[in-house]
Amino acid sequence: MPGTHKYPTISFRISDYERREIDAKVKASGMLKKDYFVRSCIYNRVCVVGKKETIYVLVEELQKLYQGMQQLQEQFLSADIRITSEEMYELQKDYEYMLKAIIWMLDGAKYLWESK
């Protein structure tokens, strides 16, 4: 029957801060958002297995962060600042969430480089 789904939908409201932090963690995990939520809810933690696809996503995100920082540096050095304080705040939050997600993921994988 059209309009009906086999499985129920779970929904909830979150703050913008929570949404951005979750989105960063989902992106860092390399999983689909649905899979991230299911694993997080069932197991109370998400184990990310390092694979090329996951690492490439993180490298791309870090490149974006790096390029954004270079553009800001150029603006500050030339005294031609074209970013508003609100845009700067949003950029700061985006960087913060992505870096926290990367640190979270690396913390879960630290067994790979820690000696026993």
MODELLER restraints for C-alpha pairs under 7 A, 6 or more apart:
rsr = mdl.restraints
at = mdl.atoms
rsr.add(forms.Gaussian(group=physical.xy_distance, feature=features.Distance(at['CA:20:A'], at['CA:97:A']), mean=6.68, stdev=0.5))
rsr.add(forms.Gaussian(group=physical.xy_distance, feature=features.Distance(at['CA:21:A'], at['CA:97:A']), mean=5.12, stdev=0.5))
rsr.add(forms.Gaussian(group=physical.xy_distance, feature=features.Distance(at['CA:24:A'], at['CA:97:A']), mean=5.86, stdev=0.5))
rsr.add(forms.Gaussian(group=physical.xy_distance, feature=features.Distance(at['CA:24:A'], at['CA:98:A']), mean=5.09, stdev=0.5))
rsr.add(forms.Gaussian(group=physical.xy_distance, feature=features.Distance(at['CA:24:A'], at['CA:101:A']), mean=5.74, stdev=0.5))
rsr.add(forms.Gaussian(group=physical.xy_distance, feature=features.Distance(at['CA:25:A'], at['CA:101:A']), mean=4.76, stdev=0.5))
rsr.add(forms.Gaussian(group=physical.xy_distance, feature=features.Distance(at['CA:26:A'], at['CA:33:A']), mean=5.94, stdev=0.5))
rsr.add(forms.Gaussian(group=physical.xy_distance, feature=features.Distance(at['CA:26:A'], at['CA:36:A']), mean=6.34, stdev=0.5))
rsr.add(forms.Gaussian(group=physical.xy_distance, feature=features.Distance(at['CA:28:A'], at['CA:58:A']), mean=6.16, stdev=0.5))
rsr.add(forms.Gaussian(group=physical.xy_distance, feature=features.Distance(at['CA:28:A'], at['CA:101:A']), mean=6.08, stdev=0.5))
rsr.add(forms.Gaussian(group=physical.xy_distance, feature=features.Distance(at['CA:28:A'], at['CA:102:A']), mean=6.09, stdev=0.5))
rsr.add(forms.Gaussian(group=physical.xy_distance, feature=features.Distance(at['CA:28:A'], at['CA:105:A']), mean=6.93, stdev=0.5))
rsr.add(forms.Gaussian(group=physical.xy_distance, feature=features.Distance(at['CA:29:A'], at['CA:48:A']), mean=5.75, stdev=0.5))
rsr.add(forms.Gaussian(group=physical.xy_distance, feature=features.Distance(at['CA:29:A'], at['CA:54:A']), mean=6.68, stdev=0.5))
rsr.add(forms.Gaussian(group=physical.xy_distance, feature=features.Distance(at['CA:30:A'], at['CA:54:A']), mean=4.90, stdev=0.5))
rsr.add(forms.Gaussian(group=physical.xy_distance, feature=features.Distance(at['CA:39:A'], at['CA:45:A']), mean=6.99, stdev=0.5))
rsr.add(forms.Gaussian(group=physical.xy_distance, feature=features.Distance(at['CA:39:A'], at['CA:46:A']), mean=6.00, stdev=0.5))
rsr.add(forms.Gaussian(group=physical.xy_distance, feature=features.Distance(at['CA:40:A'], at['CA:46:A']), mean=5.42, stdev=0.5))
rsr.add(forms.Gaussian(group=physical.xy_distance, feature=features.Distance(at['CA:47:A'], at['CA:108:A']), mean=6.90, stdev=0.5))
rsr.add(forms.Gaussian(group=physical.xy_distance, feature=features.Distance(at['CA:48:A'], at['CA:105:A']), mean=6.91, stdev=0.5))
rsr.add(forms.Gaussian(group=physical.xy_distance, feature=features.Distance(at['CA:65:A'], at['CA:95:A']), mean=6.86, stdev=0.5))
rsr.add(forms.Gaussian(group=physical.xy_distance, feature=features.Distance(at['CA:75:A'], at['CA:81:A']), mean=4.96, stdev=0.5))
